[in-house]
């Protein structure tokens, strides 16, 4: 009760006893939609450990985030919508360079917590900077200890002629060449290429997710006597890699499945196994009594993959601003600190910044404009959930939804209870009060602020190439 009282005190007054400030562990899965999670109705039987967290914690029935990796991560780290940061198109800085996530433009919750006395660490996928061009980027964003996959072209496997052709293809928006070039990205799975606190290494014979997990466990143990933030940005279960590389895990390497669906399912099962191991390690170190675990996925699944959920087949929605693409799992678990066994309807990724800062008793800089609403008072059971609507944005598309209805910026209104696949827009005269309420939210959002450099990603290259033909 003393620990819970101290947590409530810091949530409401930002006054904290240093010894009682909770640890925060953020687990972000990669490119897997909620149709694969049992706690969201999946019938694929891949996530028993994650489902336990949902049952014992708080599960958000609807959580919006930008529907592709880079913009989603920036939104989660900054608490700001894409129109504010400029990350409203995918920009794969790790692969294509050309500019990255700028600490002079944006502030992450890691910086805020580090300044408040937290130890900070990250393992896994960063992607939003080229770490060879900007070797200090992650540290400047607030993470003191790092083991990350660089995500660039592997210079050990690409000669000078290829690199020259690669740069020419970027300049020419040659998406066809660049699509093939992605096969030369540094490995994140077997024999992974890693940057450990800025130093490049290759973990020969090892499986990348296991190396990241070992790094996380070492971080927990070394910082067990001080409050810490750890961002576990998993490299599982990116579906495109299943197609290109036939990715296996240590559990199926001897006899991998032949079908893409089962390969992907095995990757998710391995990710779920690691989530279970994370909780077990925190319990072994007697840290779970003062740790909040936040688990989410960064966006929907690859479009070539589908899963059965809630009695129907759901196709992956990567890059699409539909529910399969941008409505992702969000679970908060802490047996001692979070009132569990609850389901809340609405959240979005901008909410994680103020929530984490509130839980840590860290003050958000007064000049910082964030879009999120803190979920902390709700999580500890002292206030109702704050959200009445959630917003999403990718490219030229913007959408807003409440618990039932969704309005797109083209005027299409959907009743998601009756039409979860968004196949049949309601007539224009239907539900006028709902339409007016949601339209007012869309109308309140400002125009997009561009990045100071062109977006570089396959989608951006294709977009520019198509525009040049017109």
N, C-alpha and C positions, 0 to 999 in steps of 0.2 A: 504493500500500500504506500510506503514511503516513496518508492521509486515512481509509481504511477502519479502520486501527488506532485513530485518534482517535475515530471514530464508535463502534466497539466499546467503547472505554474509557468514553465518556460513557453508553452504554446500561447498562453494568454498574455504574458508580460515580457517575454524574451529575457527573463532573469533565470539563470540556470546554475545549479551546483555542478562544477566541472566534473566531479566524480560520477555524476548521475546522467550526464548527457548521453543519449543513446547512440550506439553505433548504427550506421545506415549502410545496408548492402543493397545495391541496385543490380538486378539481373535482367539483361535485355537479350532476348532470343532474336535470331536473325531470319527475316523473311519466312515467317510462318503465321498463317491466319488462325483466327480463333476456332475455325471449323475443325481444327486438329486437336483441340483441347477438350478432354472429357467434361470438365467443369462448365464448358460452354455448349455442351450437347453433342460433342463428337462421338461417333460410334467406332473410331479407329483404334481405341485402346492403346494409346501411346503415352499418356501423361499421368500415371497414378500418383507420383510424388507431388507434382504441381497441383493435382486435384485435391490432395490432402491439405496443401497450403490454403487453397480456396475455401475448403470446408472449415478450416480452423481460423481463417482470417476474414478479410473483407474483399469481396469480389465485385468489381464494377461491371455491370451488365453491358455498358456501352462506353468505350473510350476511343476518342478520335485522335489520330495523328496523321501527318502527311504520309502519303501512300508509297514512299520509296525511302531507301536507307538514309542518305545524307541529310536531306531536309528534316526527316523525322528525328534524327539524333540531335541536330541543332535545336529543334523545337523543344525536345526533352531537356537538353542541357541549359537552355536560356530562359525558358518560360515565356517565349515570345512567338507569335504567329509568323508564318512565312512572309506575309506582306511587309512585316516590320524588319526582318533580318535580310531579305533578299534571296533566301533559300526556298523559293517557290517552284523551282525546277531542280531536278537532281543535278548536283555538281560533284563528280567523283574526283576530288582534288588529289587523292592518293595515287590514282592511276594516270591522270592527264595533266597534273600540275596546273599552272595558270592562275594561281591564287587559292586561298583557303580560308578556313574559319579563323577570323581575325580577333585576337584578344583586345585589340584597341577599339573594335566596334561592338563587341559582345562580352558579356559577363556570364560565367557559368556558376552553378551552385557549388561546384568544387572549389572555385576561388573564394567564394563567400565562406564556406566551411573551413577551408585552410586558414583564412585570415582570422577565423574565430577559434583557432587552436586545434582543429582536427588534423589527424594524419590522413592523407589521401592517397589512394592508389587505383590503378586501372589495369585490367587484363583483357586482351582480346582485340576487338575490331574498333578502330578509330575512324578512318576513312576520310575525314573532313579536312585534313591537311596532307600535303606531301611531306613526309617526315624526313626525307633526304634534302629537300629544299628548305624546310623549316624545322631543323632538329630540336628546337626548344619549344615547339608549339604546344605540346601537351602539358609541359611544365608551366608555361605561361597561362594556360587555361585552368590551372589549379591542381593538377595531379602530380604529386611529388615522386611517386614510385610507379614505374610503368613496365609492363611486358606486353607489347602489342605486335600485331601483324601489320607490316607496312602497307601491303596492298598495292604495290607498284609493279611495273614490269620487272621481271627477274633479270638483272643485268648479267648474271652468270650464265643465263640461257639465251640471251639475245645479243647478237653481234652488232657492230657499228652500222652495218647496212640496214639491219632491221630497225634500229633506233632512229635512223634518218628517215626511213619510210614511215615509221610511226609518227614522228613529228610532222611530216608532210601531210599525212592523213588527217591529223588534228586540224591543221590549217585549212584543209580542203573539205572539212566536214564529211570525210569518207567513212560513213558508218559501216559499210560492208567490210572494209579492211580492219577497222577497229573492233568489230565484233569478233573476227577471227583472232585478233591480237590479244583479246582477253584470255586466251588459252595460255599465254605466257606470263600471267600474273604470278607473283611469288606464292608458294604453297602456304595454305593456312591449316592443312590437315596433316598428312604424312610428310615427314622431313620438313617441318615448317620453317620458313624464314621469319625471324623475329627481331625486334629491337628491344633489348633489355636496358632500360634507362639510357637509351640513345645508342647503345652498342649493338651492332648487327651480329646475329648468330644463326646457325642452322642446327636444329635439333634432330640430328640424323637418327632414323629409326624410331622416332617418337611421334605420337599423335598430338597435334597442336592443342586441341581442347584439354587434353590431360596435362600438358605443360602449363597452360593457363590456370588450371585448377590447382596445381601444386604451388604456383606463385601466389594465388589467392590464400591458400591455407597458411603459407609461410607469413604472409602479411598479417592475417588475423592473429597468429601466435605472437609475432613480434610487437604488435600494437595492442595486445589484450589488456594493457593497463592504462590506456588512454582512449578517448573517443576517436573513432575512425569512420571514414567514408570509403567504401570500396565499390567501384563500378565494374561489374563483371559483364563485359560486352561480348557475349558468346559469338563464336564463328559458326555455330550450328543454328539453323539447319538449311542454309542457303540453297534453294532448289536448283538454281541454274548450274551449280557445281555438280549436282548429281548427274545432270544430263551430259556435261562436258567431260567429267573426269571419272565417272563411276566411283564416287566416294564411298569408302567403306569405313566402318568403325572397328575398334578392337574386338567388339563382340560379334561381328559378322565377317571379318576379313577372310577367314578360312573358307567360308562358303557364302559369298554375297548373293543377295537376290538378283534376279535378272531384270525385273521390272522397275521402272522409275518410281512408281508409287511406293513400293516396298523398300527401296533404297532410302527414299525420303523418310518413310515411317521409322526405319531403323535409326536414322540420324536423330530424329526427334526423341525416340526412346532413349538414346544415349544422352541427349541433352537433359531429359527428365531425370535420368539416373544421376547426372552430375548435380542437378538441383537437390535431389535427396542427399547427396554426399555433402553439399554445402551446409544444409541444415544440420546434418549429423556432426559435422566438424565444429560448427558453432556451439552445439550442445556439448560436445566433448570438452571444449575449452571453457565451458560454463559462461558463454557469452550470449546465448539466446535469451537469457532473462533480461538483457538490456540492449537488444538489437532489433531493429525494424528492417524486414526484408521486403523490398518492392520488386515485383516481377512483372515484366511486360514483354511484348514483341514489338519490333520496330515498324512492321507493316505487314500487308497480306502476303499470301503465298504466290509463288510463280504461277503464271496463268495456265501452264500445261498440266498442273496438278489439281486434283480435286479430292474431296473427302466427304463422307457421309456425316451429317450432323442434323439433329432435330428432325430426323425422318426424311431428309432430302439430300441430294448431291449438291455440294457447294463448290463452284469453280474458284480457283485462286484469283485474287484481284490486284496483284502487284501493278503499280502505276495507274490504277483506276481509282477514281474517287467514290466508288460504290462502297457498300458496307463490307464486302469481302476484302477490299483493298485497304481501307482506312479505319475500320472499327476493330480494334485490337484488344487482346487480353490485358487486364490490369488487376493485379492481386497484391494486397498488402497484408503481411503476416508478422505478428509479434505476440506470442501467447501472453506475455506479461504486460505489454504496453498498449496493444490495440484490442479493442472490444471486437471479438471475432464472431464467426457464424452469421455474418450479415452480407446482404447483397444491396448494393447501391446502384442507381440507374445510370448516372451520367458523370463523366470526367473527360478531360482531354490532356494531352501531354504537356501543355503549358502549366498545368496544375502541379507538376512534380517539383518544379523549382521552389515555389513558395511553401509547399508542403514540407519538403526536406529542410528548408531553412527554418521553418517554425519548429519542427521536431528537434532540430539541433540547437535551438535558441540562438540562431545567428541572424543578425539584422540584415535585411535586404537594403542595399544602398538606396537612399531616398531619391536620387536622381534617375534611378533605373526604371524605365517603363516596361513592366511585364504585363502579360495578358492573363496569366493563370490565377486561380483562386485556391487558397490553401484548403486542403482537405484534412489538415491535422486535427482541428477541433472535432470534426465528425469521426475521425479514426479512433480517437480516445473516448468517444461516446458522450461528448459534452455539447454537441450541436448537431442540427440536421445537416444533411449533405447540401453544399452551397449551390450546386449547378441547377439551372432551369433549362439550359440549352448548351450544346457544344458545337464547335465550328471546325470546318476543315477547308483546306485550300491546296490546290496543286495546279500549276500553270495558269490557265485562264478560268478554271472552274473553282467555284466556291459553293459550299453547302453549309446548312445549319439544320440541326435536328433537336427535338425535345424527346420525351420518352417514347413517343409514338410516331410523330410525323417528321418528314424530312423535306426541306425546300432547297432546290438548286437555284443557282443564279440565272438559269435560263427560264425560270418560272415554273419548272416541273415540281409538283408536290406529290409525295408518296405517303401512303399509310403503311408503315413498316410492319405493323401487326398483321395486316391482311396480305401484304405484298413484300415479304422480306427480300426478294430478289430484285425489287424495283423494276418490274416489267410493265406496270400499268399506271401511268400518272393519273391522278384524280382530275376530274373535270375542273375547269377554271372557276366555276361557281361553287365548288365544294369547299366546306370548312373555311369560310372567309375569315373568321376570327383567328384561327390558327395560322392561316396564310399571312395575315397582316402582322401578327406577332413575330413570326420568323423572318418576314421580309424586313421588318424594322431592324432586326439584328444584322442582316446582310447589308442594309443601307448604312449602318453605323461603322462599317469597316472601311478604313482608308485605302487609297490606291497603294499599289505595291511599290516599295522602295527597292531599286535594283542593286545587285552587287556591283562593286567597282570593276568587275571584269566579266567577260562572257561565261555563262555556264558551260561546263564541259562534261558531257555524259553522252551515252548513245542516244538517249531521247532528245537531248539538246542538239546534237549533231544532225539527227534526222530532221528535226524541226527547222533548222536553218537551211539544210539542203533543199527541203521542200519549198521553203519560202523563196529561195534563189531561183527555182524553176518557174515561179509564177510571174 
